[in-house]
Each structure stands twice: as structure tokens, then as C-alpha cells.
Amino acid sequence: MRTKMSSRRALLTSCTLSAVPTLLFLIAFEKVSLFGVLILSILINWPIIRWLDDRQWYKEWKKD
């Protein structure tokens, strides 16, 4: 059974999810549309969030 997300992981996840779109929007404001920023954010954030989730799952699996 999965445990609750640690506070450190929750903070890292929320920072990642909010920082990438903000930075992309600030850097490429005139070149990329908002829809483009959304797509780029998903493409960048998805592997990072999956990696964090897999690490958490592996730690819990190894404990058992």
C-alpha cells in the first residue's frame, strides 16, 4: 500500500509544476503562445514527475 507523499517531495513537485511554465512564459513570451507554453510544460514536467513517483514507489517496495 502506498504511503502519503512526504512533505519534501510535495514541495519539490509543486515547485516543479509551477516553475517550469512560469519560466517558459517569461523567456519565450513573444515567440510561443500560451498553448505552446502549456504543451512544453507538460513535455518537460511529465518525465520529472514520473521519476519522482518511481523513486517513491521503489523506496516503499524496498522497505517491504
C-alpha positions as CSV (number, residue, x, y, z in Angstrom):
1,M,0.0,0.0,0.0
2,R,1.3,3.5,-0.9
3,T,2.0,5.9,1.9
4,K,1.4,9.6,2.0
5,M,3.6,11.8,-0.1
6,S,6.4,13.3,2.0
7,S,6.4,17.0,2.6
8,R,9.7,17.4,0.8
9,R,8.5,15.5,-2.2
10,A,5.3,17.5,-2.3
11,L,7.2,20.8,-2.2
12,L,9.5,19.7,-4.9
13,T,6.6,18.5,-7.1
14,S,4.7,21.8,-6.6
15,C,7.7,23.9,-7.4
16,T,8.5,21.9,-10.5
17,L,4.9,22.1,-11.7
18,S,4.7,25.9,-11.2
19,A,8.3,27.0,-12.0
20,V,8.6,25.4,-15.5
21,P,5.5,27.1,-17.1
22,T,6.4,30.4,-15.4
23,L,10.0,30.3,-16.7
24,L,8.9,29.3,-20.2
25,F,6.4,32.1,-20.3
26,L,8.9,34.7,-19.2
27,I,11.6,33.5,-21.5
28,A,9.5,33.0,-24.7
29,F,6.7,35.5,-24.1
30,E,6.7,36.8,-27.7
31,K,7.7,33.7,-29.5
32,V,5.4,31.0,-28.1
33,S,1.7,31.1,-27.5
34,L,0.1,30.2,-24.2
35,F,-0.9,26.9,-25.7
36,G,2.7,26.2,-26.7
37,V,3.8,27.0,-23.1
38,L,1.3,24.5,-21.8
39,I,2.5,21.8,-24.2
40,L,6.1,22.4,-23.4
41,S,5.4,22.4,-19.7
42,I,3.7,19.0,-20.0
43,L,6.6,17.6,-22.0
44,I,9.2,18.8,-19.5
45,N,7.3,18.1,-16.3
46,W,5.9,14.7,-17.1
47,P,9.3,12.8,-17.0
48,I,10.3,14.7,-13.9
49,I,7.1,13.8,-12.0
50,R,7.3,10.2,-13.2
51,W,10.9,10.0,-12.0
52,L,9.9,11.3,-8.6
53,D,7.0,9.0,-8.3
54,D,9.1,5.9,-9.4
55,R,11.6,6.8,-6.7
56,Q,8.9,7.0,-4.1
57,W,7.4,3.7,-5.2
58,Y,10.8,1.9,-5.2
59,K,11.6,3.1,-1.7
60,E,8.3,1.8,-0.4
61,W,8.8,-1.5,-2.3
62,K,12.3,-2.0,-1.0
63,K,11.0,-1.4,2.6
64,D,8.7,-4.4,2.4
